[in-house]
Amino acid sequence: SAVISQKPSRDICQRGTSLTIQCQVDSQVTMMFWYRQQPGQSLTLIATANQGSEATYESGFVIDKFPISRPNLTFSTLTVSNMSPEDSSIYLCSVVKSGGGYEQYFGPGTRLTVT
Amino acid sequence: AQKVTQAQTEISVVEKEDVTLDCVYETRDTTYYLFWYKQPPSGELVFLIRRNSFDEQNEISGRYSWNFQKSTSSFNFTITASQVVDSAVYFCALRPSNDYKLSFGAGTTVTVGA
């Protein structure tokens, strides 16, 4: 398995501000992803975090709103920019380990509330 | 395009009852992986199982069992002798074998009462 930590675990932010979420993994991983889970909803993939290059975004998500960095094989950040109440969600980091059995693990999530 | 359907929104049972969660999927890929995750109230997503599309053997792990039937595109999950700690939202997910992007179902909320 993989031990994944996210910071912060939760936050309450004012609209118009930005929040950066960090994801740290205890070992090198092949793939890192960011998912969003809106209240009472399922998970939706935001983007694939690519090491050393621009993230690959899914339909409906753009870099200006959700800039992502991945400077190395164990760390990534997701920024939620110019927040509105609709951004209130749980944001989860997900990884696939190098040489692993294709299991996909998730971090504990960051609960964001925008007021 | 891929789609995962969990028709059951909520299921309530009393302790020691068995509960079966349905999962039906659609995919055009010939090889793919199916997953089940548990999300307790704490919010963390806990990996339960991964199943390859070419392996239709049913699997049992403790009180958990999974029934994969490719002919009906279903991957159902049964909790035997349920316990209060089983109360959570359970998600079924699918991804093609050549990609790591998961498509999730809507989730089924299981509530186990004492």
Interface residues (C-beta under 8 A of the other chain):
Chain A: S1 M31 F33 Q41 S42 L43 T44 L45 T48 E58 I90 L92 S94 V96 G101 Y102 E103 Q104 Y105 F106 G107 P108 G109 R111
Chain B: Y33 F35 Y37 S42 G43 E44 L45 F47 R50 F91 R95 Y100 K101 L102 F104 G105 A106 G107
